[in-house]
Amino acid sequence: MIIPIRPLLDQLELTRGKSNWAYPFRFGLLEITTHDYHLIAQAMAGSQQVD
């Protein structure tokens, strides 16, 4: 499933207020907070897109 990240950027603790939000992803896996996990899961559950 693919969901757009842009609508979530200001809500995710990982990316909120950061202009270079994608930089940490260059180094592989990173831990996310429970808040971000649930926010992403909620966005995926509400998505109508099909791979």
N, CA, C and O atoms as a Tripos MOL2 file, in Angstrom:
@<TRIPOS>MOLECULE
protein
  204   203    51     0     0
PROTEIN
NO_CHARGES

@<TRIPOS>ATOM
      1 N           0.8440   -1.1690    0.0000 N.3       1 MET1
      2 CA          0.0000    0.0000    0.0000 C.3       1 MET1
      3 C           0.8900    1.2330    0.0000 C.2       1 MET1
      4 O           1.8920    1.2910    0.7130 O.2       1 MET1
      5 N           0.5220    2.1940   -0.7880 N.am      2 ILE2
      6 CA          1.2750    3.4470   -0.8770 C.3       2 ILE2
      7 C           0.3590    4.5920   -0.4650 C.2       2 ILE2
      8 O          -0.7470    4.7340   -0.9850 O.2       2 ILE2
      9 N           0.8330    5.4070    0.4740 N.am      3 ILE3
     10 CA          0.1000    6.6040    0.8650 C.3       3 ILE3
     11 C           1.0410    7.7910    0.7290 C.2       3 ILE3
     12 O           2.2480    7.6390    0.9180 O.2       3 ILE3
     13 N           0.5160    8.9730    0.4060 N.am      4 PRO4
     14 CA          1.3760   10.1510    0.2820 C.3       4 PRO4
     15 C           1.8700   10.6150    1.6560 C.2       4 PRO4
     16 O           1.1120   10.6130    2.6260 O.2       4 PRO4
     17 N           3.1250   11.0070    1.7320 N.am      5 ILE5
     18 CA          3.7290   11.4410    2.9950 C.3       5 ILE5
     19 C           3.4510   12.9230    3.2780 C.2       5 ILE5
     20 O           3.3500   13.3150    4.4410 O.2       5 ILE5
     21 N           3.3290   13.7260    2.2620 N.am      6 ARG6
     22 CA          3.1970   15.1810    2.4520 C.3       6 ARG6
     23 C           2.0800   15.5850    3.4250 C.2       6 ARG6
     24 O           2.2990   16.4710    4.2520 O.2       6 ARG6
     25 N           0.8940   14.9720    3.3580 N.am      7 PRO7
     26 CA         -0.1510   15.3680    4.3080 C.3       7 PRO7
     27 C           0.1920   15.0440    5.7640 C.2       7 PRO7
     28 O          -0.4050   15.6130    6.6790 O.2       7 PRO7
     29 N           1.1340   14.1480    5.9840 N.am      8 LEU8
     30 CA          1.4870   13.7360    7.3420 C.3       8 LEU8
     31 C           2.6920   14.4760    7.9150 C.2       8 LEU8
     32 O           2.9310   14.3940    9.1200 O.2       8 LEU8
     33 N           3.4510   15.1880    7.1040 N.am      9 LEU9
     34 CA          4.7160   15.7760    7.5400 C.3       9 LEU9
     35 C           4.5970   16.6490    8.7840 C.2       9 LEU9
     36 O           5.4530   16.5730    9.6640 O.2       9 LEU9
     37 N           3.5600   17.4720    8.8790 N.am     10 ASP10
     38 CA          3.4050   18.3600   10.0340 C.3      10 ASP10
     39 C           2.8270   17.6540   11.2570 C.2      10 ASP10
     40 O           2.7920   18.2270   12.3450 O.2      10 ASP10
     41 N           2.3730   16.4120   11.0830 N.am     11 GLN11
     42 CA          1.7820   15.6660   12.1890 C.3      11 GLN11
     43 C           2.7500   14.6570   12.8140 C.2      11 GLN11
     44 O           2.6510   14.3490   14.0020 O.2      11 GLN11
     45 N           3.6690   14.1540   12.0200 N.am     12 LEU12
     46 CA          4.6130   13.1530   12.4970 C.3      12 LEU12
     47 C           5.6960   13.7990   13.3620 C.2      12 LEU12
     48 O           6.2640   14.8230   12.9820 O.2      12 LEU12
     49 N           5.9820   13.2060   14.5200 N.am     13 GLU13
     50 CA          7.0400   13.7200   15.3890 C.3      13 GLU13
     51 C           8.3990   13.6460   14.7000 C.2      13 GLU13
     52 O           9.2620   14.4900   14.9400 O.2      13 GLU13
     53 N           8.5930   12.6600   13.8620 N.am     14 LEU14
     54 CA          9.8440   12.4720   13.1430 C.3      14 LEU14
     55 C          10.1410   13.6090   12.1650 C.2      14 LEU14
     56 O          11.3050   13.9360   11.9370 O.2      14 LEU14
     57 N           9.1010   14.2140   11.5870 N.am     15 THR15
     58 CA          9.3030   15.1960   10.5200 C.3      15 THR15
     59 C           8.7940   16.5980   10.8430 C.2      15 THR15
     60 O           9.1180   17.5430   10.1230 O.2      15 THR15
     61 N           8.0290   16.7520   11.8750 N.am     16 ARG16
     62 CA          7.3880   18.0340   12.1960 C.3      16 ARG16
     63 C           8.4200   19.1560   12.3240 C.2      16 ARG16
     64 O           9.3610   19.0600   13.1120 O.2      16 ARG16
     65 N           8.2350   20.2090   11.5480 N.am     17 GLY17
     66 CA          9.0910   21.3910   11.6200 C.3      17 GLY17
     67 C          10.4830   21.2200   11.0400 C.2      17 GLY17
     68 O          11.3440   22.0730   11.2540 O.2      17 GLY17
     69 N          10.7240   20.1460   10.3170 N.am     18 LYS18
     70 CA         12.0540   19.8990    9.7620 C.3      18 LYS18
     71 C          12.0260   20.0360    8.2470 C.2      18 LYS18
     72 O          11.2610   19.3510    7.5680 O.2      18 LYS18
     73 N          12.8560   20.9180    7.7240 N.am     19 SER19
     74 CA         12.8840   21.1040    6.2730 C.3      19 SER19
     75 C          13.6140   19.9610    5.5680 C.2      19 SER19
     76 O          13.3020   19.6450    4.4200 O.2      19 SER19
     77 N          14.5760   19.3430    6.2400 N.am     20 ASN20
     78 CA         15.3270   18.2200    5.6580 C.3      20 ASN20
     79 C          14.8810   16.9020    6.2780 C.2      20 ASN20
     80 O          15.7070   16.1020    6.7170 O.2      20 ASN20
     81 N          13.5870   16.6870    6.3100 N.am     21 TRP21
     82 CA         13.0100   15.5350    7.0020 C.3      21 TRP21
     83 C          13.4570   14.1950    6.4260 C.2      21 TRP21
     84 O          13.4880   13.2050    7.1560 O.2      21 TRP21
     85 N          13.7960   14.1330    5.1640 N.am     22 ALA22
     86 CA         14.1460   12.8550    4.5350 C.3      22 ALA22
     87 C          15.5950   12.4370    4.7990 C.2      22 ALA22
     88 O          15.9420   11.2780    4.5690 O.2      22 ALA22
     89 N          16.4310   13.3330    5.2670 N.am     23 TYR23
     90 CA         17.8540   13.0530    5.4470 C.3      23 TYR23
     91 C          18.1290   11.8180    6.3130 C.2      23 TYR23
     92 O          18.9570   10.9980    5.9160 O.2      23 TYR23
     93 N          17.4880   11.6400    7.4640 N.am     24 PRO24
     94 CA         17.7870   10.4620    8.2970 C.3      24 PRO24
     95 C          17.5190    9.1200    7.6050 C.2      24 PRO24
     96 O          18.1070    8.1070    7.9820 O.2      24 PRO24
     97 N          16.6500    9.1030    6.6130 N.am     25 PHE25
     98 CA         16.3330    7.8620    5.9140 C.3      25 PHE25
     99 C          17.4980    7.3680    5.0570 C.2      25 PHE25
    100 O          17.5020    6.2090    4.6420 O.2      25 PHE25
    101 N          18.4690    8.2120    4.7900 N.am     26 ARG26
    102 CA         19.6190    7.8290    3.9810 C.3      26 ARG26
    103 C          20.4860    6.7900    4.6870 C.2      26 ARG26
    104 O          21.2620    6.0820    4.0440 O.2      26 ARG26
    105 N          20.3550    6.7010    6.0010 N.am     27 PHE27
    106 CA         21.2330    5.8430    6.7760 C.3      27 PHE27
    107 C          20.5870    4.5110    7.1630 C.2      27 PHE27
    108 O          21.1340    3.7680    7.9770 O.2      27 PHE27
    109 N          19.4460    4.2180    6.5890 N.am     28 GLY28
    110 CA         18.8150    2.9200    6.8470 C.3      28 GLY28
    111 C          17.6270    3.0200    7.7850 C.2      28 GLY28
    112 O          16.8500    3.9720    7.7220 O.2      28 GLY28
    113 N          17.4930    2.0400    8.6470 N.am     29 LEU29
    114 CA         16.3530    1.9520    9.5490 C.3      29 LEU29
    115 C          16.4480    2.9840   10.6640 C.2      29 LEU29
    116 O          17.5420    3.3000   11.1320 O.2      29 LEU29
    117 N          15.3200    3.4990   11.0820 N.am     30 LEU30
    118 CA         15.2770    4.3700   12.2390 C.3      30 LEU30
    119 C          14.0130    4.1140   13.0260 C.2      30 LEU30
    120 O          12.9840    3.7170   12.4790 O.2      30 LEU30
    121 N          14.1080    4.3450   14.2980 N.am     31 GLU31
    122 CA         12.9890    4.0790   15.1960 C.3      31 GLU31
    123 C          11.9900    5.2250   15.1400 C.2      31 GLU31
    124 O          12.3680    6.3960   15.1000 O.2      31 GLU31
    125 N          10.7000    4.8700   15.1390 N.am     32 ILE32
    126 CA          9.6600    5.8930   15.1850 C.3      32 ILE32
    127 C           8.9020    5.7620   16.5040 C.2      32 ILE32
    128 O           8.9170    4.7140   17.1510 O.2      32 ILE32
    129 N           8.2460    6.8460   16.8790 N.am     33 THR33
    130 CA          7.4920    6.8330   18.1280 C.3      33 THR33
    131 C           6.1710    6.0790   17.9440 C.2      33 THR33
    132 O           5.7210    5.8370   16.8240 O.2      33 THR33
    133 N           5.5800    5.7260   19.0540 N.am     34 THR34
    134 CA          4.2640    5.0710   19.0220 C.3      34 THR34
    135 C           3.2420    5.9920   18.3560 C.2      34 THR34
    136 O           2.3850    5.5340   17.6000 O.2      34 THR34
    137 N           3.3390    7.2750   18.6370 N.am     35 HIS35
    138 CA          2.4310    8.2610   18.0270 C.3      35 HIS35
    139 C           2.5170    8.2050   16.5060 C.2      35 HIS35
    140 O           1.4950    8.1210   15.8230 O.2      35 HIS35
    141 N           3.7400    8.2500   15.9760 N.am     36 ASP36
    142 CA          3.9260    8.2130   14.5260 C.3      36 ASP36
    143 C           3.4490    6.8880   13.9320 C.2      36 ASP36
    144 O           2.8520    6.8610   12.8550 O.2      36 ASP36
    145 N           3.7180    5.7940   14.6390 N.am     37 TYR37
    146 CA          3.2770    4.4720   14.1780 C.3      37 TYR37
    147 C           1.7580    4.4530   14.0050 C.2      37 TYR37
    148 O           1.2520    4.0070   12.9760 O.2      37 TYR37
    149 N           1.0400    4.9330   15.0080 N.am     38 HIS38
    150 CA         -0.4210    4.9190   14.9420 C.3      38 HIS38
    151 C          -0.9510    5.8840   13.8850 C.2      38 HIS38
    152 O          -1.9550    5.5940   13.2340 O.2      38 HIS38
    153 N          -0.3000    7.0090   13.7120 N.am     39 LEU39
    154 CA         -0.7110    7.9660   12.6920 C.3      39 LEU39
    155 C          -0.5490    7.3840   11.2850 C.2      39 LEU39
    156 O          -1.4280    7.5360   10.4370 O.2      39 LEU39
    157 N           0.5670    6.7250   11.0520 N.am     40 ILE40
    158 CA          0.8060    6.0880    9.7510 C.3      40 ILE40
    159 C          -0.1880    4.9470    9.5300 C.2      40 ILE40
    160 O          -0.7380    4.8020    8.4380 O.2      40 ILE40
    161 N          -0.4150    4.1430   10.5610 N.am     41 ALA41
    162 CA         -1.3700    3.0330   10.4530 C.3      41 ALA41
    163 C          -2.7730    3.5510   10.1500 C.2      41 ALA41
    164 O          -3.4920    2.9660    9.3410 O.2      41 ALA41
    165 N          -3.1580    4.6390   10.7930 N.am     42 GLN42
    166 CA         -4.4720    5.2340   10.5590 C.3      42 GLN42
    167 C          -4.5840    5.7380    9.1210 C.2      42 GLN42
    168 O          -5.6180    5.5540    8.4800 O.2      42 GLN42
    169 N          -3.5310    6.3680    8.6120 N.am     43 ALA43
    170 CA         -3.5440    6.8580    7.2330 C.3      43 ALA43
    171 C          -3.6390    5.6940    6.2490 C.2      43 ALA43
    172 O          -4.3270    5.7910    5.2330 O.2      43 ALA43
    173 N          -2.9530    4.6000    6.5490 N.am     44 MET44
    174 CA         -2.9950    3.4310    5.6710 C.3      44 MET44
    175 C          -4.3790    2.7710    5.7090 C.2      44 MET44
    176 O          -4.8760    2.3120    4.6800 O.2      44 MET44
    177 N          -4.9910    2.7230    6.8750 N.am     45 ALA45
    178 CA         -6.3200    2.1030    7.0040 C.3      45 ALA45
    179 C          -7.3740    2.9010    6.2630 C.2      45 ALA45
    180 O          -8.3460    2.3360    5.7610 O.2      45 ALA45
    181 N          -7.1890    4.2240    6.1920 N.am     46 GLY46
    182 CA         -8.1600    5.0810    5.5280 C.3      46 GLY46
    183 C          -7.9250    5.2280    4.0470 C.2      46 GLY46
    184 O          -8.7390    5.8280    3.3460 O.2      46 GLY46
    185 N          -6.8150    4.6850    3.5540 N.am     47 SER47
    186 CA         -6.4620    4.8240    2.1450 C.3      47 SER47
    187 C          -7.3180    3.9020    1.2800 C.2      47 SER47
    188 O          -7.6120    2.7660    1.6520 O.2      47 SER47
    189 N          -7.7050    4.4150    0.1340 N.am     48 GLN48
    190 CA         -8.4830    3.6190   -0.8160 C.3      48 GLN48
    191 C          -7.6330    3.1460   -1.9810 C.2      48 GLN48
    192 O          -8.1430    2.5260   -2.9140 O.2      48 GLN48
    193 N          -6.3130    3.4420   -1.9330 N.am     49 GLN49
    194 CA         -5.4250    3.0610   -3.0280 C.3      49 GLN49
    195 C          -5.1530    1.5630   -2.9980 C.2      49 GLN49
    196 O          -5.1250    0.9410   -1.9370 O.2      49 GLN49
    197 N          -4.9550    1.0070   -4.1700 N.am     50 VAL50
    198 CA         -4.6220   -0.4020   -4.2970 C.3      50 VAL50
    199 C          -3.3140   -0.4950   -5.0680 C.2      50 VAL50
    200 O          -3.1410    0.1590   -6.0960 O.2      50 VAL50
    201 N          -2.3920   -1.3130   -4.5620 N.am     51 ASP51
    202 CA         -1.1120   -1.5030   -5.2590 C.3      51 ASP51
    203 C          -1.3130   -2.2230   -6.5610 C.2      51 ASP51
    204 O          -0.3480   -2.4710   -7.2840 O.2      51 ASP51
@<TRIPOS>BOND
     1     1     2 1
     2     2     3 1
     3     3     4 2
     4     3     5 am
     5     5     6 1
     6     6     7 1
     7     7     8 2
     8     7     9 am
     9     9    10 1
    10    10    11 1
    11    11    12 2
    12    11    13 am
    13    13    14 1
    14    14    15 1
    15    15    16 2
    16    15    17 am
    17    17    18 1
    18    18    19 1
    19    19    20 2
    20    19    21 am
    21    21    22 1
    22    22    23 1
    23    23    24 2
    24    23    25 am
    25    25    26 1
    26    26    27 1
    27    27    28 2
    28    27    29 am
    29    29    30 1
    30    30    31 1
    31    31    32 2
    32    31    33 am
    33    33    34 1
    34    34    35 1
    35    35    36 2
    36    35    37 am
    37    37    38 1
    38    38    39 1
    39    39    40 2
    40    39    41 am
    41    41    42 1
    42    42    43 1
    43    43    44 2
    44    43    45 am
    45    45    46 1
    46    46    47 1
    47    47    48 2
    48    47    49 am
    49    49    50 1
    50    50    51 1
    51    51    52 2
    52    51    53 am
    53    53    54 1
    54    54    55 1
    55    55    56 2
    56    55    57 am
    57    57    58 1
    58    58    59 1
    59    59    60 2
    60    59    61 am
    61    61    62 1
    62    62    63 1
    63    63    64 2
    64    63    65 am
    65    65    66 1
    66    66    67 1
    67    67    68 2
    68    67    69 am
    69    69    70 1
    70    70    71 1
    71    71    72 2
    72    71    73 am
    73    73    74 1
    74    74    75 1
    75    75    76 2
    76    75    77 am
    77    77    78 1
    78    78    79 1
    79    79    80 2
    80    79    81 am
    81    81    82 1
    82    82    83 1
    83    83    84 2
    84    83    85 am
    85    85    86 1
    86    86    87 1
    87    87    88 2
    88    87    89 am
    89    89    90 1
    90    90    91 1
    91    91    92 2
    92    91    93 am
    93    93    94 1
    94    94    95 1
    95    95    96 2
    96    95    97 am
    97    97    98 1
    98    98    99 1
    99    99   100 2
   100    99   101 am
   101   101   102 1
   102   102   103 1
   103   103   104 2
   104   103   105 am
   105   105   106 1
   106   106   107 1
   107   107   108 2
   108   107   109 am
   109   109   110 1
   110   110   111 1
   111   111   112 2
   112   111   113 am
   113   113   114 1
   114   114   115 1
   115   115   116 2
   116   115   117 am
   117   117   118 1
   118   118   119 1
   119   119   120 2
   120   119   121 am
   121   121   122 1
   122   122   123 1
   123   123   124 2
   124   123   125 am
   125   125   126 1
   126   126   127 1
   127   127   128 2
   128   127   129 am
   129   129   130 1
   130   130   131 1
   131   131   132 2
   132   131   133 am
   133   133   134 1
   134   134   135 1
   135   135   136 2
   136   135   137 am
   137   137   138 1
   138   138   139 1
   139   139   140 2
   140   139   141 am
   141   141   142 1
   142   142   143 1
   143   143   144 2
   144   143   145 am
   145   145   146 1
   146   146   147 1
   147   147   148 2
   148   147   149 am
   149   149   150 1
   150   150   151 1
   151   151   152 2
   152   151   153 am
   153   153   154 1
   154   154   155 1
   155   155   156 2
   156   155   157 am
   157   157   158 1
   158   158   159 1
   159   159   160 2
   160   159   161 am
   161   161   162 1
   162   162   163 1
   163   163   164 2
   164   163   165 am
   165   165   166 1
   166   166   167 1
   167   167   168 2
   168   167   169 am
   169   169   170 1
   170   170   171 1
   171   171   172 2
   172   171   173 am
   173   173   174 1
   174   174   175 1
   175   175   176 2
   176   175   177 am
   177   177   178 1
   178   178   179 1
   179   179   180 2
   180   179   181 am
   181   181   182 1
   182   182   183 1
   183   183   184 2
   184   183   185 am
   185   185   186 1
   186   186   187 1
   187   187   188 2
   188   187   189 am
   189   189   190 1
   190   190   191 1
   191   191   192 2
   192   191   193 am
   193   193   194 1
   194   194   195 1
   195   195   196 2
   196   195   197 am
   197   197   198 1
   198   198   199 1
   199   199   200 2
   200   199   201 am
   201   201   202 1
   202   202   203 1
   203   203   204 2
@<TRIPOS>SUBSTRUCTURE
     1 MET1         2 RESIDUE 1 A MET
     2 ILE2         6 RESIDUE 1 A ILE
     3 ILE3        10 RESIDUE 1 A ILE
     4 PRO4        14 RESIDUE 1 A PRO
     5 ILE5        18 RESIDUE 1 A ILE
     6 ARG6        22 RESIDUE 1 A ARG
     7 PRO7        26 RESIDUE 1 A PRO
     8 LEU8        30 RESIDUE 1 A LEU
     9 LEU9        34 RESIDUE 1 A LEU
    10 ASP10       38 RESIDUE 1 A ASP
    11 GLN11       42 RESIDUE 1 A GLN
    12 LEU12       46 RESIDUE 1 A LEU
    13 GLU13       50 RESIDUE 1 A GLU
    14 LEU14       54 RESIDUE 1 A LEU
    15 THR15       58 RESIDUE 1 A THR
    16 ARG16       62 RESIDUE 1 A ARG
    17 GLY17       66 RESIDUE 1 A GLY
    18 LYS18       70 RESIDUE 1 A LYS
    19 SER19       74 RESIDUE 1 A SER
    20 ASN20       78 RESIDUE 1 A ASN
    21 TRP21       82 RESIDUE 1 A TRP
    22 ALA22       86 RESIDUE 1 A ALA
    23 TYR23       90 RESIDUE 1 A TYR
    24 PRO24       94 RESIDUE 1 A PRO
    25 PHE25       98 RESIDUE 1 A PHE
    26 ARG26      102 RESIDUE 1 A ARG
    27 PHE27      106 RESIDUE 1 A PHE
    28 GLY28      110 RESIDUE 1 A GLY
    29 LEU29      114 RESIDUE 1 A LEU
    30 LEU30      118 RESIDUE 1 A LEU
    31 GLU31      122 RESIDUE 1 A GLU
    32 ILE32      126 RESIDUE 1 A ILE
    33 THR33      130 RESIDUE 1 A THR
    34 THR34      134 RESIDUE 1 A THR
    35 HIS35      138 RESIDUE 1 A HIS
    36 ASP36      142 RESIDUE 1 A ASP
    37 TYR37      146 RESIDUE 1 A TYR
    38 HIS38      150 RESIDUE 1 A HIS
    39 LEU39      154 RESIDUE 1 A LEU
    40 ILE40      158 RESIDUE 1 A ILE
    41 ALA41      162 RESIDUE 1 A ALA
    42 GLN42      166 RESIDUE 1 A GLN
    43 ALA43      170 RESIDUE 1 A ALA
    44 MET44      174 RESIDUE 1 A MET
    45 ALA45      178 RESIDUE 1 A ALA
    46 GLY46      182 RESIDUE 1 A GLY
    47 SER47      186 RESIDUE 1 A SER
    48 GLN48      190 RESIDUE 1 A GLN
    49 GLN49      194 RESIDUE 1 A GLN
    50 VAL50      198 RESIDUE 1 A VAL
    51 ASP51      202 RESIDUE 1 A ASP
